[in-house]
């Protein structure tokens, strides 16, 4: 496969192979459907954007949107949080309330 030009970067081949994976049976349709969650960030790893930058993070978000499976967005991604660290470093639960998005919400 590595000699085929259409698979030179690996992404098309990965997409084809991922599409072959059957994850669950939907009883209402009797169809096997791919239902694996895909994500860019989670509490076990440093946020992608803190290690690479926002262009790479936004590309990852675009990729998981169209990748097979269910795109999962980690809390804070929608506000472009870029704090380093993981659950092992004590950074798994950043404070969401001080962000600009929460300050814009009327409370009274």
C-alpha positions as CSV (number, residue, x, y, z in Angstrom):
1,X,0.0,0.0,0.0
2,X,2.8,2.4,0.8
3,X,3.8,2.5,-2.9
4,X,0.3,3.8,-4.0
5,X,0.4,7.5,-4.6
6,X,-3.2,8.1,-3.2
7,X,-2.0,6.9,0.2
8,X,1.3,8.9,0.4
9,X,0.3,10.9,3.5
10,X,-1.6,8.0,5.2
11,X,-4.8,10.0,5.9
12,X,-6.9,8.6,3.0
13,X,-5.9,5.0,3.9
14,X,-6.7,5.7,7.6
15,X,-10.1,7.0,6.6
16,X,-10.8,4.0,4.5
17,X,-9.8,1.5,7.2
18,X,-11.6,3.4,10.0
19,X,-14.8,3.3,7.9
20,X,-14.6,-0.5,7.9
21,X,-14.8,-0.7,11.7
22,X,-18.3,-1.6,13.0
23,X,-18.9,-0.5,16.5
24,X,-22.5,-1.0,17.5
25,X,-25.8,-2.3,16.2
26,X,-28.7,0.2,16.0
27,X,-31.7,-1.9,17.0
28,X,-34.1,0.6,15.4
29,X,-32.6,0.2,11.9
30,X,-30.9,-3.1,12.3
31,X,-27.7,-1.5,10.9
32,X,-24.2,-1.7,12.2
33,X,-23.0,1.8,12.7
34,X,-19.7,3.3,13.6
35,X,-20.1,5.0,17.0
36,X,-16.6,5.4,18.3
37,X,-15.9,8.8,19.9
38,X,-13.2,10.9,18.3
39,X,-11.6,13.8,20.0
40,X,-8.7,16.3,19.9
41,X,-8.4,16.8,23.7
42,X,-9.3,15.0,26.9
43,X,-8.4,15.1,30.6
44,X,-5.6,12.5,30.2
45,X,-3.4,14.6,27.9
46,X,-2.2,18.1,27.5
47,X,-4.4,20.2,25.3
48,X,-3.3,20.0,21.7
49,X,-3.3,23.8,21.2
50,X,-0.9,24.2,24.2
51,X,1.7,22.0,22.5
52,X,1.2,22.9,18.8
53,X,-0.9,26.0,18.3
54,X,-4.4,27.0,17.4
55,X,-4.1,26.4,13.6
56,X,-3.4,22.7,14.3
57,X,-6.1,22.5,16.9
58,X,-8.7,24.0,14.5
59,X,-7.6,21.6,11.8
60,X,-8.1,18.7,14.3
61,X,-11.6,20.0,15.0
62,X,-12.4,20.2,11.3
63,X,-11.0,16.7,10.8
64,X,-13.0,15.0,13.6
65,X,-16.2,16.7,12.4
66,X,-16.0,14.7,9.1
67,X,-14.2,11.6,10.4
68,X,-16.3,8.5,11.1
69,X,-17.7,8.3,14.6
70,X,-19.0,10.8,17.0
71,X,-17.0,14.0,17.5
72,X,-16.4,14.8,21.1
73,X,-15.5,18.3,22.3
74,X,-13.7,18.6,25.6
75,X,-14.9,21.3,28.0
76,X,-13.1,24.6,27.3
77,X,-12.3,23.8,23.6
78,X,-15.2,26.0,22.5
79,X,-13.5,28.9,24.3
80,X,-10.0,28.1,22.9
81,X,-8.5,27.2,26.3
82,X,-4.8,26.4,25.9
83,X,-3.8,25.5,29.5
84,X,-0.9,23.0,29.6
85,X,-1.1,19.9,31.8
86,X,-3.3,16.9,32.3
87,X,-5.1,15.2,35.1
88,X,-1.8,13.9,36.3
89,X,-0.5,17.5,36.5
90,X,-3.6,18.8,38.2
91,X,-5.0,20.6,35.2
92,X,-7.9,18.3,34.3
93,X,-10.6,20.7,35.5
94,X,-9.8,24.3,34.5
95,X,-12.1,26.9,35.9
96,X,-14.6,27.8,33.2
97,X,-16.4,30.6,35.0
98,X,-13.7,33.3,34.7
99,X,-13.7,33.0,30.9
100,X,-15.1,35.8,28.8
101,X,-17.9,33.6,27.6
102,X,-19.2,33.2,31.1
103,X,-18.8,36.9,32.0
104,X,-21.2,37.7,29.1
105,X,-24.0,35.7,30.7
106,X,-26.5,37.7,32.7
107,X,-27.0,36.3,36.1
108,X,-29.7,38.7,37.4
